[in-house]
Amino acid sequence: MSAIQKWSVSEPYVDIPGTLLEGPFHDQARNEFRFVDIWDQKLYVLDLAKGPDSLKVVDTPASLGVTANIASSEGIDSKGQIAAAAKQGFATVDLKTGLVSYLRRVYDDPAEAHRMRFNDGAVDSHGRFWAGAMNDPKVQTPVNEGVLFRLDPDLSLHRMVEQLTIPNGIGWNSADDTMYLTDSPTGKIYAFDFDAETGNISNRRVHFDLGEPKEPDGFAIDEEGCIWSAIYGGGRVIRISPEGKVIGEISLPTRNITCPAFVGTELFITTAKDDVNDDQLPESVRYGGRLYRVDVGIRGAPKHQFRF
């Protein structure tokens, strides 16, 4: 059995008092890196050429779970707008003002819309925006009401997977014939057969089972087809091979790791504040709610733009 490659991070790259940082995204065209605080309803934007001191904070009227770039098209100012899975559905967000404009709300029942919110997601090779909704922890403890939605370029909405609890990391292999989806409380990352032309999925199966009382959260996929999965409560990111084996591990100085994203050969990693105050924790698990980075020597798979 080959040894597991290991990395260690000792301090934050961006030291901010975040609560639930998520949705990391490298915008190559703008040379920016952005992420959100779902709990505090903030969008953070970092100029990569200038570093942490350039961090901008934009307040948003609704929580954002994940964002995506918009492909340029007639009638869309893609320079000033991004797409997002927000509290009640799919939306555009103004990068300067934080204004959230819904493209498709997904719940007609006001009570359901109140108790649900969007979490993680990704855009596929044909510009379809996939995102998972879950119970909003500000309203109730999550149960299996979660749904994975797909928004197509024509803004038609599709319910793709039902009875999820906390739908999280989603992505596709390099052959574009397999889709991966995390349901965090189960400890599992599922695989589906994926039809890129139609967006249909089938043959759900377990690709990886963490096998411990911690939760796989968001993930990134590298150019070799490996999944880098954040382990919430576990203080680490693990690298999972296409065969479903752990072949790498990044240790971080806090417990609640939420999502990694590639910037060149570096992984930028979001985290969440711990369940108790940081000053009550041993030094080995402090510093939640910060942004970290580490060079892992491999690049990520390309990100796709939402088309509509």
C-alpha positions as CSV (number, residue, x, y, z in Angstrom):
1,M,0.0,0.0,0.0
2,S,1.4,3.4,-1.0
3,A,2.0,6.0,1.6
4,I,-0.5,8.9,2.0
5,Q,1.0,12.2,0.9
6,K,0.7,14.8,3.6
7,W,0.7,18.6,3.9
8,S,0.2,20.8,6.9
9,V,-1.0,24.4,7.3
10,S,-0.3,26.3,10.6
11,E,-1.9,29.7,10.1
12,P,-4.6,31.5,8.0
13,Y,-3.9,33.2,4.8
14,V,-6.8,35.6,5.3
15,D,-7.5,36.1,9.1
16,I,-11.1,37.2,9.3
17,P,-13.7,36.4,12.0
18,G,-16.0,34.5,9.7
19,T,-18.8,32.2,10.8
20,L,-19.6,29.9,7.9
21,L,-17.2,30.5,5.0
22,E,-18.1,28.5,1.9
23,G,-18.2,28.7,-1.9
24,P,-14.6,29.4,-2.7
25,F,-14.1,30.3,-6.4
26,H,-11.1,31.4,-8.5
27,D,-12.1,34.0,-11.1
28,Q,-9.2,33.7,-13.5
29,A,-10.4,36.4,-15.9
30,R,-10.5,39.0,-13.1
31,N,-7.5,37.5,-11.2
32,E,-9.7,37.4,-8.1
33,F,-10.7,34.9,-5.5
34,R,-14.1,35.1,-3.9
35,F,-16.0,33.2,-1.2
36,V,-19.1,33.7,0.9
37,D,-20.2,33.6,4.5
38,I,-23.5,31.8,4.4
39,W,-24.4,32.6,8.0
40,D,-23.5,36.3,8.0
41,Q,-24.7,36.9,4.4
42,K,-21.5,38.3,3.1
43,L,-19.5,38.0,-0.2
44,Y,-15.8,38.4,0.0
45,V,-13.6,39.3,-3.0
46,L,-9.8,39.2,-2.9
47,D,-7.4,40.7,-5.5
48,L,-4.9,37.9,-5.9
49,A,-2.2,40.3,-7.2
50,K,-2.5,42.4,-4.0
51,G,-3.1,39.7,-1.4
52,P,-5.1,39.7,1.8
53,D,-5.0,43.5,2.3
54,S,-7.2,43.9,-0.8
55,L,-10.1,42.0,0.7
56,K,-13.5,43.5,-0.1
57,V,-16.6,42.7,1.8
58,V,-20.1,43.0,0.2
59,D,-23.2,42.5,2.3
60,T,-26.0,40.6,0.6
61,P,-29.7,40.7,1.4
62,A,-29.9,36.9,1.2
63,S,-27.6,34.1,2.1
64,L,-25.4,32.8,-0.8
65,G,-24.3,29.1,-0.8
66,V,-22.2,29.1,-3.9
67,T,-21.4,31.3,-6.9
68,A,-20.4,30.8,-10.5
69,N,-19.3,33.0,-13.4
70,I,-21.8,33.9,-16.2
71,A,-20.9,33.3,-19.8
72,S,-21.1,36.5,-21.9
73,S,-24.4,36.8,-23.8
74,E,-26.7,39.5,-25.1
75,G,-28.4,41.4,-22.4
76,I,-26.2,40.2,-19.6
77,D,-23.5,42.3,-18.0
78,S,-21.2,39.4,-17.1
79,K,-18.5,41.8,-16.0
80,G,-20.5,43.1,-13.1
81,Q,-22.7,40.1,-12.3
82,I,-22.1,36.6,-11.1
83,A,-24.6,33.7,-10.7
84,A,-25.4,32.2,-7.3
85,A,-27.5,29.7,-5.5
86,A,-29.1,32.0,-2.9
87,K,-31.5,31.5,0.0
88,Q,-34.6,30.8,-2.1
89,G,-33.2,29.8,-5.6
90,F,-30.9,30.7,-8.4
91,A,-30.0,34.3,-8.8
92,T,-27.6,36.9,-10.2
93,V,-25.6,39.0,-7.8
94,D,-24.1,42.4,-8.4
95,L,-20.5,42.3,-7.4
96,K,-20.4,46.0,-6.2
97,T,-23.7,46.3,-4.4
98,G,-24.5,42.7,-3.4
99,L,-28.0,43.0,-5.0
100,V,-29.6,39.6,-5.4
101,S,-32.0,39.2,-8.3
102,Y,-33.7,35.8,-8.6
103,L,-33.8,34.0,-11.9
104,R,-35.8,31.1,-10.5
105,R,-37.2,30.7,-7.0
106,V,-37.6,27.0,-6.3
107,Y,-40.3,26.9,-3.6
108,D,-43.9,28.2,-4.0
109,D,-44.9,27.5,-0.4
110,P,-43.8,30.4,1.8
111,A,-43.3,28.1,4.8
112,E,-41.1,25.8,2.7
113,A,-39.2,28.7,1.3
114,H,-38.5,30.0,4.8
115,R,-37.2,26.7,6.2
116,M,-34.9,25.9,3.2
117,R,-31.8,27.5,1.8
118,F,-29.3,26.6,-0.9
119,N,-25.9,25.2,0.0
120,D,-23.2,24.0,-2.5
121,G,-23.2,23.5,-6.2
122,A,-21.4,23.7,-9.5
123,V,-21.8,24.3,-13.3
124,D,-21.5,21.4,-15.7
125,S,-19.8,21.3,-19.2
126,H,-23.0,22.5,-20.9
127,G,-23.5,25.5,-18.7
128,R,-26.2,24.0,-16.4
129,F,-26.1,25.2,-12.8
130,W,-26.5,22.4,-10.3
131,A,-27.1,23.2,-6.6
132,G,-28.4,21.5,-3.5
133,A,-31.0,23.0,-1.1
134,M,-31.3,21.9,2.5
135,N,-33.1,22.9,5.7
136,D,-31.8,26.3,6.9
137,P,-30.1,25.7,10.3
138,K,-31.3,29.1,11.4
139,V,-34.8,27.7,11.2
140,Q,-34.6,24.0,12.0
141,T,-32.2,21.1,12.3
142,P,-31.6,19.6,8.8
143,V,-33.6,16.5,7.9
144,N,-33.9,14.6,4.6
145,E,-35.9,17.4,2.8
146,G,-32.8,18.4,0.8
147,V,-33.0,18.4,-3.0
148,L,-30.4,18.7,-5.8
149,F,-31.8,21.1,-8.4
150,R,-30.5,21.7,-12.0
151,L,-31.1,25.0,-13.7
152,D,-30.7,24.8,-17.5
153,P,-29.7,27.7,-19.8
154,D,-33.3,28.2,-20.8
155,L,-34.1,28.6,-17.0
156,S,-36.1,25.4,-16.8
157,L,-35.8,23.9,-13.4
158,H,-35.3,20.2,-12.6
159,R,-35.4,18.3,-9.3
160,M,-32.6,15.7,-9.8
161,V,-32.1,14.0,-6.5
162,E,-34.5,14.0,-3.5
163,Q,-34.3,13.1,0.2
164,L,-30.9,14.5,0.8
165,T,-29.9,16.0,4.2
166,I,-27.0,18.4,3.5
167,P,-26.2,18.2,-0.2
168,N,-22.6,19.4,-0.6
169,G,-19.6,19.0,-2.9
170,I,-20.6,18.3,-6.6
171,G,-18.4,17.8,-9.6
172,W,-17.6,15.7,-12.7
173,N,-14.7,13.5,-13.8
174,S,-12.5,14.3,-16.7
175,A,-14.3,12.0,-19.1
176,D,-17.5,13.9,-18.2
177,D,-19.5,10.7,-17.8
178,T,-19.6,10.5,-14.0
179,M,-21.0,13.1,-11.5
180,Y,-20.1,13.1,-7.8
181,L,-22.3,14.4,-5.1
182,T,-21.7,14.6,-1.3
183,D,-24.5,14.2,1.3
184,S,-22.6,15.2,4.4
185,P,-24.3,13.6,7.4
186,T,-24.2,10.2,5.6
187,G,-20.4,10.4,5.4
188,K,-20.6,9.5,1.7
189,I,-19.7,10.8,-1.7
190,Y,-22.0,9.3,-4.3
191,A,-21.3,8.7,-8.0
192,F,-23.8,8.8,-10.8
193,D,-23.6,8.0,-14.5
194,F,-23.8,11.4,-16.2
195,D,-25.1,12.1,-19.7
196,A,-23.4,15.4,-20.7
197,E,-25.7,16.0,-23.6
198,T,-29.0,15.8,-21.7
199,G,-27.9,16.4,-18.1
200,N,-29.5,13.1,-17.0
201,I,-28.0,11.1,-14.2
202,S,-28.6,7.5,-13.2
203,N,-27.1,4.5,-11.4
204,R,-26.5,6.1,-8.0
205,R,-23.8,4.3,-6.0
206,V,-21.3,5.0,-3.2
207,H,-17.9,6.3,-4.5
208,F,-16.4,7.0,-1.0
209,D,-17.5,6.4,2.6
210,L,-15.6,8.3,5.2
211,G,-16.4,5.7,7.8
212,E,-16.1,7.9,10.9
213,P,-18.4,10.4,12.7
214,K,-17.1,13.4,10.7
215,E,-18.7,14.9,7.6
216,P,-17.3,15.3,4.0
217,D,-18.2,18.8,3.0
218,G,-17.4,20.7,-0.2
219,F,-14.7,19.4,-2.6
220,A,-12.5,20.3,-5.6
221,I,-11.4,18.0,-8.4
222,D,-7.9,18.1,-9.7
223,E,-6.6,17.5,-13.3
224,E,-5.9,13.8,-12.4
225,G,-9.5,13.2,-11.5
226,C,-8.9,13.1,-7.7
227,I,-11.4,14.7,-5.3
228,W,-10.1,17.0,-2.5
229,S,-12.8,16.7,0.1
230,A,-13.0,19.0,3.2
231,I,-13.8,17.1,6.3
232,Y,-16.1,19.1,8.6
233,G,-15.2,18.4,12.2
234,G,-12.1,16.5,11.1
235,G,-9.6,19.3,10.7
236,R,-8.4,18.2,7.3
237,V,-8.8,17.9,3.6
238,I,-8.4,14.5,2.0
239,R,-7.4,13.6,-1.5
240,I,-9.5,10.7,-2.9
241,S,-8.4,8.8,-6.0
242,P,-10.7,8.0,-8.9
243,E,-10.8,4.5,-7.3
244,G,-12.2,5.9,-4.1
245,K,-9.0,5.6,-2.0
246,V,-7.5,8.2,0.3
247,I,-4.1,9.1,-1.1
248,G,-3.4,12.6,0.4
249,E,-4.2,14.6,3.5
250,I,-3.9,18.3,4.4
251,S,-4.0,19.1,8.2
252,L,-5.3,22.5,9.3
253,P,-5.4,24.2,12.7
254,T,-9.1,24.2,13.1
255,R,-11.8,21.5,13.0
256,N,-14.6,22.7,10.7
257,I,-13.2,22.6,7.2
258,T,-15.8,23.5,4.6
259,C,-14.5,23.7,1.0
260,P,-11.3,23.9,-1.1
261,A,-10.8,25.5,-4.5
262,F,-7.7,25.6,-6.8
263,V,-5.7,28.7,-7.6
264,G,-3.0,27.3,-9.8
265,T,-1.3,24.6,-7.8
266,E,-2.5,26.0,-4.5
267,L,-5.6,25.0,-2.7
268,F,-7.5,27.8,-1.0
269,I,-9.6,26.4,1.8
270,T,-12.6,27.9,3.6
271,T,-13.5,27.0,7.2
272,A,-16.3,27.6,9.7
273,K,-16.2,28.9,13.3
274,D,-16.0,26.1,15.9
275,D,-19.0,25.1,17.9
276,V,-17.5,26.7,21.0
277,N,-15.5,29.9,21.4
278,D,-12.0,29.8,20.0
279,D,-10.5,30.9,23.2
280,Q,-11.9,27.7,24.9
281,L,-10.2,25.4,22.4
282,P,-6.7,24.0,22.4
283,E,-4.3,25.8,19.9
284,S,-4.5,22.7,17.6
285,V,-8.1,23.4,16.7
286,R,-8.5,27.2,16.8
287,Y,-8.9,29.6,13.9
288,G,-12.2,28.6,12.4
289,G,-13.9,30.9,10.0
290,R,-10.7,31.8,8.2
291,L,-9.3,31.3,4.7
292,Y,-6.2,29.0,4.3
293,R,-4.0,28.1,1.4
294,V,-1.4,25.4,0.7
295,D,0.6,24.4,-2.5
296,V,-0.2,20.8,-3.4
297,G,1.7,20.7,-6.6
298,I,-1.2,19.9,-9.0
299,R,-3.8,22.0,-10.8
300,G,-7.5,21.8,-10.6
301,A,-10.0,20.8,-13.3
302,P,-11.4,23.8,-15.3
303,K,-14.5,25.6,-14.0
304,H,-17.5,26.1,-16.3
305,Q,-19.6,29.2,-16.7
306,F,-23.4,29.3,-16.3
307,R,-25.1,30.0,-19.6
308,F,-28.5,31.6,-20.1
